[in-house]
């Protein structure tokens, strides 16, 4: 490609041929300075960065010694390097991903120096050979990195990079999962799962026992991912006191042909309770303090007897009893216009007639039958109780007959 047509001052021309350009990707080991380099088409994409990291972690054998899962991945804040795909891969493998501040390229100076070494010691010779495809280019850079890391002395350590890396201990070297597993982990997000009453969670068609996860309680929601090293385990994502993600391995619940857990008690033969969670232990301690007991049995007996907490010494209403409120002046207001609902009692005409007859008889008046007809016509739904006396006066005024009782005396 012509440098006059394709340069940094003509970004549109560069973007048009980005998939035809070859890009180099470099990784360095912080302790030994070991350099891993690989070439890719397509530019600085998430897929390229992820594939190069996965390839660098694989065990390739012979003099290509660098491999294993790093404890920390320190990188620049480019969008591809801090993408969700890269974060997922690092999260599942337990890699702490740290991106330095934007514009501070010196923070990753080891990689910048590796780029300089690659240009001076490898790419400078490409003009003298014919490279027809990218696989040939990666084969040549693979041969170069094995020889360079094995022979060139590092100024800081005074050793070759390979000799320094070979000092790694078995406890420090974490073998990476196969390439296909790593790629699956890169595209899988941690999944939220709810803890059941048996302190288990469902994940990928199986159940996992989370009772050993610190602080877990029934009903909690936990984040879980697969364990790339063991299919019989999963990993629960947690946050430590420094705000960094850590993992707790949880075993799969092995079951028999009938769906029962192999470690479950057999019905009619044994009993087994779930271990108390941290929250339950704390609750038991609080209850023992409340009732002044020292064992769970004593606490249960005190609760059954309805014993007062703290022996009755604590009065939650003491502040109310000791309170002396100020005396407020009464406020003037208006009388409410709302009237209370009235419930009118109505009496059967027969009952009213009986009462009025007795009154008529006591007054010496004669009760006439048409009075009953008048009452039933005026009050077909019953006679209001408060109007009985007034009706008696009204009807008595209409009665002019006076009953005289004569008695003979001999």
C-alpha positions as CSV (number, residue, x, y, z in Angstrom):
1,X,0.0,0.0,0.0
2,X,1.2,3.5,-0.8
3,X,2.2,5.5,2.3
4,X,1.0,8.6,0.5
5,X,-2.5,7.2,0.3
6,X,-2.7,5.2,3.5
7,X,-1.5,7.2,6.6
8,X,-2.8,8.6,9.9
9,X,-3.9,11.8,8.2
10,X,-6.3,9.9,6.0
11,X,-8.3,7.8,8.5
12,X,-11.1,7.0,6.0
13,X,-8.6,5.3,3.7
14,X,-7.2,3.3,6.6
15,X,-10.7,2.2,7.8
16,X,-11.5,1.0,4.3
17,X,-8.6,-1.5,4.3
18,X,-8.7,-2.4,8.0
19,X,-9.6,-6.0,7.3
20,X,-6.7,-6.3,4.8
21,X,-4.1,-5.0,7.2
22,X,-2.0,-7.1,9.6
23,X,-2.0,-6.1,13.2
24,X,0.4,-7.3,15.9
25,X,-0.6,-8.2,19.4
26,X,1.9,-8.4,22.2
27,X,1.7,-9.7,25.8
28,X,4.5,-9.7,28.4
29,X,4.9,-11.5,31.7
30,X,5.5,-9.0,34.5
31,X,8.1,-11.0,36.4
32,X,10.2,-12.5,33.6
33,X,9.5,-10.1,30.8
34,X,8.7,-13.0,28.5
35,X,7.2,-11.7,25.2
36,X,4.3,-13.4,23.4
37,X,3.5,-12.0,19.9
38,X,0.8,-12.9,17.4
39,X,-0.5,-11.4,14.2
40,X,-4.2,-10.9,13.2
41,X,-6.4,-9.5,10.5
42,X,-9.2,-7.1,11.4
43,X,-7.7,-4.6,13.7
44,X,-7.9,-4.1,17.5
45,X,-11.2,-5.9,18.0
46,X,-12.6,-7.7,21.1
47,X,-12.4,-11.0,19.2
48,X,-8.8,-10.6,18.3
49,X,-7.7,-9.5,21.8
50,X,-9.6,-12.4,23.4
51,X,-8.3,-15.0,21.0
52,X,-4.7,-13.8,21.5
53,X,-5.0,-13.9,25.3
54,X,-6.5,-17.4,25.1
55,X,-3.7,-18.6,22.8
56,X,-1.1,-17.1,25.1
57,X,-2.5,-19.0,28.1
58,X,-2.4,-22.4,26.3
59,X,0.5,-24.8,26.9
60,X,2.3,-25.0,23.5
61,X,5.2,-27.1,24.6
62,X,9.0,-27.2,23.8
63,X,10.7,-23.8,24.1
64,X,7.4,-21.8,23.9
65,X,7.3,-22.0,27.7
66,X,4.9,-19.1,28.6
67,X,1.4,-20.4,29.5
68,X,-1.1,-20.4,32.3
69,X,-3.8,-18.2,33.8
70,X,-2.4,-14.9,35.0
71,X,-3.4,-13.5,38.4
72,X,-3.7,-9.9,37.0
73,X,-4.2,-8.6,33.5
74,X,-2.9,-5.0,33.3
75,X,-3.9,-3.2,30.1
76,X,-4.8,0.1,28.6
77,X,-8.4,1.3,28.8
78,X,-9.3,0.6,25.1
79,X,-12.9,-0.4,24.6
80,X,-12.0,-3.8,23.2
81,X,-9.7,-4.7,26.2
82,X,-12.4,-3.8,28.8
83,X,-15.3,-5.1,26.8
84,X,-17.9,-7.5,28.4
85,X,-16.4,-10.4,26.5
86,X,-12.9,-9.8,28.0
87,X,-14.4,-9.1,31.5
88,X,-16.5,-12.3,31.4
89,X,-13.4,-14.4,30.5
90,X,-11.3,-12.8,33.3
91,X,-14.1,-13.0,35.8
92,X,-14.7,-16.7,35.2
93,X,-11.0,-17.6,35.2
94,X,-10.4,-15.5,38.4
95,X,-8.2,-12.9,36.6
96,X,-8.2,-9.4,38.1
97,X,-8.6,-7.0,35.1
98,X,-7.0,-3.6,35.7
99,X,-7.0,-0.8,33.1
100,X,-4.7,2.1,33.6
101,X,-5.7,5.7,33.3
102,X,-6.3,7.0,29.8
103,X,-3.4,8.7,28.2
104,X,-0.9,7.1,30.5
105,X,0.8,4.7,28.0
106,X,3.9,4.5,30.3
107,X,1.9,2.4,32.7
108,X,2.2,-0.5,30.2
109,X,5.7,0.3,29.2
110,X,6.7,-3.4,29.2
111,X,4.3,-4.0,26.3
112,X,5.5,-0.8,24.5
113,X,9.1,-2.1,24.8
114,X,8.0,-5.5,23.5
115,X,6.5,-3.7,20.5
116,X,9.9,-1.9,19.9
117,X,11.8,-5.2,20.2
118,X,9.5,-6.9,17.8
119,X,9.9,-4.2,15.2
120,X,13.7,-4.1,15.5
121,X,14.5,-7.8,15.9
122,X,11.8,-9.5,13.9
123,X,9.8,-7.3,11.6
124,X,12.9,-5.6,10.2
125,X,13.8,-8.8,8.5
126,X,10.4,-9.4,6.8
127,X,11.4,-7.3,3.8
128,X,13.9,-10.0,2.8
129,X,11.5,-12.9,2.8
130,X,8.3,-13.7,1.0
131,X,5.3,-14.1,3.3
132,X,2.1,-15.2,1.4
133,X,-0.4,-15.7,4.3
134,X,-0.8,-14.9,7.9
135,X,-0.2,-18.4,9.1
136,X,3.3,-18.3,7.7
137,X,3.8,-14.9,9.5
138,X,2.7,-16.4,12.8
139,X,4.9,-19.5,12.3
140,X,7.9,-17.2,11.8
141,X,7.1,-15.0,14.8
142,X,6.6,-18.2,16.9
143,X,10.1,-19.4,16.0
144,X,11.5,-15.9,16.7
145,X,9.9,-15.5,20.2
146,X,11.1,-18.9,21.3
147,X,14.7,-18.1,20.4
148,X,14.7,-14.5,21.5
149,X,13.2,-15.3,25.0
150,X,15.7,-18.1,25.4
151,X,18.8,-16.3,24.4
152,X,18.5,-12.5,25.0
153,X,19.4,-11.4,28.5
154,X,17.0,-9.1,30.4
155,X,18.7,-6.1,31.9
156,X,16.6,-6.1,35.1
157,X,17.0,-9.8,36.0
158,X,20.4,-10.5,34.3
159,X,18.8,-13.8,33.0
160,X,17.1,-14.8,29.8
161,X,13.3,-14.4,29.9
162,X,12.9,-18.2,29.6
163,X,15.2,-19.0,32.4
164,X,13.5,-16.5,34.6
165,X,10.0,-17.8,33.8
166,X,11.0,-21.4,34.5
167,X,11.4,-20.5,38.1
168,X,7.6,-20.4,38.5
169,X,6.3,-22.7,41.2
170,X,3.5,-25.2,40.9
171,X,1.4,-23.1,43.2
172,X,1.8,-20.1,41.0
173,X,1.2,-21.8,37.6
174,X,-2.5,-22.3,37.0
175,X,-3.1,-24.4,33.9
176,X,-5.7,-22.8,31.5
177,X,-8.7,-24.7,30.2
178,X,-8.8,-25.8,26.5
179,X,-9.4,-23.2,23.8
180,X,-13.0,-24.1,23.2
181,X,-13.9,-23.9,26.9
182,X,-12.2,-20.5,27.2
183,X,-14.2,-19.2,24.2
184,X,-17.4,-20.4,25.8
185,X,-16.5,-18.6,29.1
186,X,-15.8,-15.4,27.2
187,X,-19.3,-15.1,25.9
188,X,-21.1,-16.3,29.1
189,X,-22.3,-13.9,31.7
190,X,-22.6,-14.8,35.4
191,X,-26.2,-15.8,36.0
192,X,-28.4,-14.9,39.0
193,X,-29.8,-17.8,41.0
194,X,-32.1,-17.8,44.1
195,X,-31.0,-20.0,47.0
196,X,-33.7,-22.6,47.9
197,X,-34.7,-23.9,51.3
198,X,-32.2,-26.7,50.9
199,X,-29.4,-24.1,50.4
200,X,-29.0,-25.1,46.7
201,X,-29.2,-23.3,43.4
202,X,-30.1,-24.5,40.0
203,X,-27.5,-23.9,37.2
204,X,-27.0,-25.5,33.8
205,X,-29.5,-28.3,34.4
206,X,-28.0,-29.3,37.8
207,X,-28.2,-28.3,41.5
208,X,-25.3,-27.0,43.4
209,X,-24.8,-26.9,47.2
210,X,-24.0,-23.3,48.4
211,X,-24.1,-23.9,52.1
212,X,-20.3,-23.2,52.4
213,X,-20.7,-19.8,50.7
214,X,-20.0,-17.2,53.5
215,X,-23.1,-15.3,54.6
216,X,-25.5,-17.1,52.3
217,X,-29.1,-17.3,53.4
218,X,-32.3,-18.9,52.1
219,X,-33.9,-16.6,49.5
220,X,-30.7,-14.8,48.7
221,X,-29.8,-14.2,45.0
222,X,-26.2,-15.2,44.1
223,X,-24.2,-14.9,40.9
224,X,-22.9,-18.2,39.6
225,X,-20.7,-19.2,36.7
226,X,-19.3,-22.5,35.5
227,X,-16.0,-23.8,36.8
228,X,-13.7,-24.1,33.7
229,X,-11.5,-26.7,35.4
230,X,-14.2,-29.1,36.9
231,X,-17.6,-29.9,35.4
232,X,-18.7,-31.2,38.8
233,X,-18.3,-27.7,40.4
234,X,-19.5,-24.2,39.8
235,X,-18.3,-20.8,41.1
236,X,-20.2,-18.2,43.1
237,X,-19.0,-14.7,42.4
238,X,-18.5,-12.7,45.6
239,X,-17.0,-9.3,46.6
240,X,-14.2,-9.2,49.2
241,X,-13.5,-6.4,51.7
242,X,-11.4,-4.6,49.1
243,X,-14.3,-4.5,46.6
244,X,-12.6,-7.1,44.3
245,X,-14.4,-10.1,42.9
246,X,-13.5,-13.5,44.4
247,X,-14.9,-16.9,43.8
248,X,-16.2,-19.7,46.0
249,X,-16.4,-23.1,44.5
250,X,-19.6,-25.0,45.1
251,X,-20.1,-28.7,44.4
252,X,-22.8,-30.3,42.3
253,X,-25.4,-32.2,44.2
254,X,-25.0,-35.9,43.1
255,X,-28.3,-37.7,42.8
256,X,-29.4,-41.3,42.3
257,X,-31.7,-42.6,39.6
258,X,-34.8,-41.4,41.5
259,X,-33.6,-37.8,41.9
260,X,-32.6,-38.1,45.6
261,X,-29.3,-36.6,46.7
262,X,-26.7,-39.3,47.5
263,X,-25.8,-37.7,50.8
264,X,-29.4,-37.2,51.9
265,X,-30.7,-39.2,54.9
266,X,-32.8,-42.3,54.1
267,X,-36.4,-42.1,55.1
268,X,-37.1,-44.2,58.2
269,X,-33.4,-44.8,59.0
270,X,-31.8,-41.4,59.8
271,X,-32.4,-37.7,60.2
272,X,-30.1,-34.9,59.1
273,X,-30.7,-31.1,59.5
274,X,-29.1,-28.5,57.4
275,X,-26.2,-26.7,59.1
276,X,-27.1,-23.3,60.5
277,X,-26.1,-20.4,58.4
278,X,-24.2,-17.4,59.7
279,X,-27.4,-15.4,60.1
280,X,-28.9,-18.3,62.1
281,X,-25.9,-18.4,64.4
282,X,-26.1,-14.7,65.0
283,X,-29.8,-14.9,65.7
284,X,-29.2,-17.6,68.3
285,X,-26.6,-15.4,70.0
286,X,-29.0,-12.4,70.0
287,X,-31.8,-14.6,71.5
288,X,-29.5,-15.9,74.3
289,X,-28.6,-12.3,75.2
290,X,-32.3,-11.3,75.2
291,X,-33.3,-14.1,77.6
292,X,-30.1,-14.4,79.6
293,X,-29.6,-18.1,78.5
294,X,-26.5,-20.1,77.5
295,X,-28.0,-22.9,75.4
296,X,-30.5,-23.3,72.7
297,X,-32.7,-25.5,75.0
298,X,-32.8,-22.8,77.7
299,X,-33.7,-20.2,75.0
300,X,-36.6,-22.4,73.7
301,X,-37.9,-23.0,77.2
302,X,-37.9,-19.2,78.0
303,X,-39.7,-18.5,74.7
304,X,-42.3,-21.2,75.5
305,X,-42.9,-19.7,78.9
306,X,-43.4,-16.2,77.3
307,X,-40.5,-14.8,79.4
308,X,-39.9,-11.1,79.1
309,X,-36.7,-10.1,77.2
310,X,-34.0,-8.8,79.5
311,X,-36.0,-10.1,82.5
312,X,-38.6,-7.3,82.1
313,X,-35.9,-4.6,82.8
314,X,-36.4,-2.9,79.5
315,X,-39.5,-0.7,79.1
316,X,-39.8,0.5,75.5
317,X,-42.5,3.0,76.6
318,X,-40.5,4.7,79.4
319,X,-39.8,7.8,77.3
320,X,-43.6,8.2,76.8
321,X,-44.3,7.9,80.5
322,X,-41.6,10.4,81.4
323,X,-42.7,12.8,78.7
324,X,-44.1,16.2,79.9
325,X,-45.9,17.7,76.9
326,X,-46.5,21.5,76.8
327,X,-50.0,22.9,77.4
328,X,-51.4,24.3,74.2
329,X,-54.0,27.0,73.9
330,X,-57.3,25.7,72.4
331,X,-57.9,26.7,68.8
332,X,-61.2,28.1,67.7
333,X,-62.9,26.6,64.8
334,X,-66.3,26.1,63.0
335,X,-69.0,23.6,63.8
336,X,-69.2,20.8,61.3
337,X,-72.2,20.9,59.0
338,X,-72.2,17.1,58.8
339,X,-75.2,15.6,60.5
340,X,-75.0,12.1,62.1
341,X,-77.3,9.6,60.3
342,X,-80.7,9.1,61.9
343,X,-82.1,5.6,62.3
344,X,-85.9,5.8,62.6
345,X,-87.6,3.0,64.6
346,X,-91.0,2.0,63.2
347,X,-93.5,-0.1,65.1
348,X,-96.1,-2.5,64.0
349,X,-99.7,-0.9,64.0
350,X,-101.0,-3.8,66.1
351,X,-98.4,-3.0,68.9
352,X,-99.3,0.7,68.7
353,X,-103.0,0.0,68.9
354,X,-102.5,-2.1,72.0
355,X,-100.6,0.7,73.7
356,X,-103.1,3.4,72.7
357,X,-106.1,1.3,73.8
358,X,-104.6,1.0,77.3
359,X,-104.0,4.8,77.3
360,X,-107.6,5.4,76.1
361,X,-109.0,3.2,78.8
362,X,-107.0,4.9,81.5
363,X,-108.3,8.3,80.3
364,X,-111.9,7.0,80.1
365,X,-112.0,7.4,76.4
366,X,-113.5,5.0,73.9
367,X,-111.3,3.4,71.2
368,X,-113.0,3.2,67.9
369,X,-112.1,0.6,65.2
370,X,-111.7,3.3,62.5
371,X,-108.7,4.6,64.4
372,X,-106.8,1.4,63.3
373,X,-107.7,2.0,59.7
374,X,-106.5,5.6,59.9
375,X,-103.1,4.5,61.3
376,X,-102.4,1.8,58.7
377,X,-103.4,4.2,55.8
378,X,-101.1,7.0,57.1
379,X,-98.2,4.7,57.9
380,X,-98.2,1.7,55.6
381,X,-94.5,1.0,56.4
382,X,-94.9,1.1,60.2
383,X,-95.5,3.9,62.7
384,X,-92.5,5.9,63.9
385,X,-91.9,5.2,67.5
386,X,-91.4,8.9,68.4
387,X,-94.8,9.8,67.0
388,X,-96.9,7.3,69.0
389,X,-97.6,9.8,71.9
390,X,-98.6,12.6,69.4
391,X,-100.9,10.2,67.5
392,X,-102.5,9.2,70.8
393,X,-103.2,12.8,71.7
394,X,-104.6,13.4,68.2
395,X,-106.9,10.4,68.2
396,X,-108.0,11.0,71.8
397,X,-109.1,14.5,70.8
398,X,-111.3,12.9,68.1
399,X,-113.0,10.7,70.7
400,X,-115.8,12.4,72.5
401,X,-117.3,9.5,74.3
402,X,-116.7,9.1,77.9
403,X,-117.0,5.8,79.7
404,X,-118.7,6.2,83.1
405,X,-118.4,3.4,85.6
406,X,-121.4,3.1,87.9
407,X,-121.3,1.1,91.0
408,X,-124.3,0.4,93.4
409,X,-123.7,0.7,97.1
410,X,-126.0,-1.2,99.5
